[in-house]
Amino acid sequence: MRPIEHDRYRTALFNFLADGLQDHNGDMFRTITWANNKLWKINSGHVRDEDYYLATAFRILTADEKNQIIHELTMGGVVNGTGK
């Protein structure tokens, strides 16, 4: 995989979770539950072009990469209002 593609997967997942985290008032547990349900719905049918990177990010990114995104969101300022 080319680095630019990898970055698109990472960015899609980061932005998706960041928006969800803000919508759930900083509650990461609720955000992950919501995200899992939403991603199952996206993956259960035809994926729209704009959802492609998000829909496949969970398969492409490693557990460490996904955990790093969650760490950045919780510790990097999105929860406390200084990020994004």
N, C-alpha and C positions, 0 to 999 in steps of 0.2 A: 504494500500500500504506500502510496506517495505521502509525504509529510503533510501536504496541503489537504488531502482527503482526511487524514487522521485528525487534523485540526478542526475540520468541519464537523466531524462526529462529536468531538469534545465540546466544541462551541455550542452545537445544537443541544446537547444534553445539559450543559451548564446553564444556558439561557432558559431552557424549559424548567429546570429545577429552581433556578433563581426566581422566576416569575411565580411558580407554585409556592415557594417559601414565603414570598411576600404576601401572596393571597391567603396563606394559612398563618399569618401573624408570627412567623419565625418558628413554627412548630415543625421540626424536621421529620418527626415520626408521621404526622398527618400528611406532610408533603410527600414522603416516600410512598405511603399507602395510596394516596391520590395518583401519584405518578405511575405506579405499577398498574393500577386499574386503567388509567388513560392509555398507557403504552400497550396493554393487552388489546384494547379496542382498536387502536391504530393498526396493530399487527394482525388483527383477525380478518382483515379484508384488504382490498386494494389500497395501496399506499399512494397518497397524492404526492406529486413531485416535491412540494414544499415540506412534506413530512418525512422524506426519504432518509435524511441523515439522522433525524431524531429516532425514527422507527428502527433503524438498524444499529444505533449507537450501543445499545445494551449487549448486542452480540459481538460487536467489533472491539469495544473497549475492554480492557482487562479489569478484574476486580480492584486492583491497586489504583488504576486510573479513575474508576468510578468513585472509589473511596477518597481519592485526592480531590475530586470535584466537590464532594460533600464536605470535606474538611475546609476547602476554600470558602464555601458558602457559609458554613457555620462559624468559622473562625476569622474569615477574611472581611467581615464587615456588612454583609447583606442583612444579617439578623439584627445587628446593632445600628443599622442605618447609615453606615459610612461607605458601603460599597454600592456597586451598580447604579 
